[in-house]
Amino acid sequence: MQTIKKCPMIKNKLQRSICPITNTLDLIGDKWTLLIIRDMLFLNKKSFNEFLESPEKIATNILTDRLKRLEKHDIITKQPYNKSPMRYEYTLTSRGKDLKPLLFEMIRWGNVHIEGTFVPPKEILKKHL
């Protein structure tokens, strides 16, 4: 296995294990976090309201919490795009973009093993590979 170092390592002060799977799941393993990342990677969503429009119907307090966590760990950044009222646009960092192969594998696995899951058109998959 090859190690890729594009960003400084995340400092995990609450580390309960040295297992990389455990630590990754602690950071991005809940469904809401992965859906936000999905929306950013594949649907080009950038604003709080765009995330709220997803069919999974994330609650505003959960969305706020997950966006703060992702920003804290340098998976996303936020930039203001409106001053009154204050509104932010969120973008993936290189660390966040590095999650793309993980999400592609989840798509592939779900399509193979879960009946009735959406199979993205080949042109969309090629666009993101």
Protein Blocks (a to p, Z undefined) as FASTA:
>chain_A
ZZddfbccdddfkbcbfbfklmmmmmmmpfklmmmmmmmmmnopabfklmmmpmnlpafk
lmmmmmmmmmmnopaccddfbfbdcdddddddfklmmmmmmmmmmmmmmmmmmghiacdd
fklmmmmZZ
